Amino acid sequence: MNNKQHTLANSFELQGKGLHTGLDINIKFSPAACNYGIRIRRVDLPDKPTLSALAEFVSKTDRGTVLSNEKMKVSTIEHAMAALYALGVDNCLIEVDAPEFPIMDGSARSFVEKIQEVGLEEQSQVREEYIVTKKIEVSDPKSGTKLTLLPDDRFCANVLISFDSVILSNQYASLECLDDFAEEISTARTFVFVREIKELLERDLIKGGDLDNAIVIYDQKLPQEQMDKLANSVGVKDISADQLGYINNKPLQYNNEPARHKLLDLLGDLALIGCRLRGRVIATCPGHSINTKLAKLIRKDIRQNQERAPIYDPNRPALMTVQDINKLLPHRFPMLMVDKVMEIGSNDIIAVKNFSINEPFFQGHFPGDPVVPGVLLVEGAAQAAGIMVMSQLKKTSCGYSTYFVKIDNTKFRHKVVPGDTVVFRVSFIEPVRRSMASMRGVGFVGDKLVFETEFLAQIIKNNRDSNDE
């Protein structure tokens, strides 16, 4: 819960060639404010338009991920996005003077090294996280690609690739911890088959491709004349058409470097969900099309369900019991609306209330159809907020209380009835100032959002004896 957002500690710049355009490209990465996200600015265009790096802006996935809107287009973003995500950069402005990012050496190495060089700066707001709670799967039966997303306690990925090739058939790569990305995955280079080069050139692609920024795989023999023609088109000479294998200026770094690069691309594309991802991805023959299809599906779920139920282990002992809560709040039966606190941080709290049929208000609300009054749900959120504030201010023995000053944007989405357990999550909208706390509270029964509210509360010293029951 204390996982804060981060931005770059300083700006950095890189220069390189565009893989598809062949242009000399300058790109700059700069720090950005909390909740800014990753945004890309085309400084070579009039008015310097800016686009958020989110999956809903993916317009093409042909040999790279392309983002666009009505004002701009930018491609080959996946290597930089993977580096930013893996190294923990949540907020960053990227300025580029071309319609694509520079390919560098075909990997994420240069981006990673620069991020490590300038370092990160912790910010005040907590990171958003998409927590996978059930199996999610996307597939394309025609191509045989499939991505399966499963619950896990962190982000991790397993990738299997398969090609009809005597040189590159089946390979596997995995990433069990993002901390290993820089050393194990970031340096893996993109790859292309010789048999694909002619078609790509005819489609006006890979103008900047060479043996320094891609692994070239020669797995089907060509006449020497045809090989010479293809080699000359990408600025390479003296390649024998008789020897199958890898054609590169730099040898393979790993036996499974192509599979590692597919994992790198997968991470860069999934970074387009716009927040951290907690879950395991099992990818069979992934590519930019299927990767961004999953990212779009997650983005749709995030938009439709802005609030997600807190994840906590009900078997774990409570962080605060009723006895602990009584030391912080003046409320007592029948107005104590929090039974236990499961997690508490500097910016938010997760608390629980079990509603039994024995609650006195059920007698009149309503006879024959008992329903928890909505005002008591809001009260429960406020009490959870009071616990968080008091624990931070170290105001114990019920010496202080929080009082409503304003309640806004309250919505009751589902009934809460006897037997339901409501899980409250309350977070600061703004830091406490002059004894005033601006909060947002939500309540869930299972994974169903039952209410949401925003409120302003004032912290006031009690006039009565704090030991008075």
Salt bridges, closest charged atoms under 4 A:
ASP44 OD2 - ARG42 NH2 2.77
GLU56 OE2 - ARG299 NH2 2.86
GLU56 OE1 - ARG303 NH1 3.56
ASP62 OD2 - ARG203 NH2 2.05
GLU78 OE2 - HIS288 NE2 3.56
ASP90 OD2 - ARG127 NE 2.67
GLU95 OE2 - ARG41 NH1 3.73
ASP105 OD2 - ARG109 NE 3.10
GLU113 OE1 - ARG109 NH1 3.20
GLU117 OE1 - LYS114 NZ 3.91
GLU129 OE1 - ARG278 NH2 2.87
GLU137 OE2 - LYS135 NZ 3.74
ASP152 OD1 - ARG154 NH1 4.00
ASP152 OD2 - ARG280 NE 3.04
ASP153 OD1 - ARG154 NH1 2.93
GLU176 OE1 - ARG154 NH2 3.37
GLU176 OE1 - ARG280 NH2 2.86
GLU184 OE1 - ARG260 NH1 3.14
GLU196 OE2 - ARG63 NH1 3.41
GLU199 OE2 - ARG203 NH1 3.33
ASP204 OD1 - LYS207 NZ 2.99
ASP210 OD2 - LYS17 NZ 2.67
ASP219 OD2 - ARG195 NH2 2.82
GLU257 OE2 - ARG189 NE 2.84
ASP265 OD1 - HIS79 NE2 3.39
ASP265 OD1 - HIS261 NE2 3.35
ASP265 OD2 - HIS288 NE2 3.69
ASP269 OD2 - HIS288 ND1 2.79
ASP301 OD2 - ARG308 NH1 2.90
GLU307 OE1 - ARG425 NH2 2.64
GLU307 OE2 - ARG440 NH2 2.77
ASP339 OD1 - LYS353 NZ 3.53
GLU343 OE2 - ARG316 NH2 3.51
GLU359 OE2 - LYS353 NZ 3.64
ASP369 OD1 - LYS415 NZ 3.80
GLU379 OE2 - HIS331 NE2 3.38
ASP408 OD2 - LYS406 NZ 3.65
GLU430 OE1 - ARG433 NH1 3.74
GLU452 OE2 - ARG413 NH2 2.42
GLU452 OE1 - ARG440 NH2 2.82
GLU454 OE2 - ARG440 NH1 3.82
GLU469 OE1 - ARG332 NE 2.91
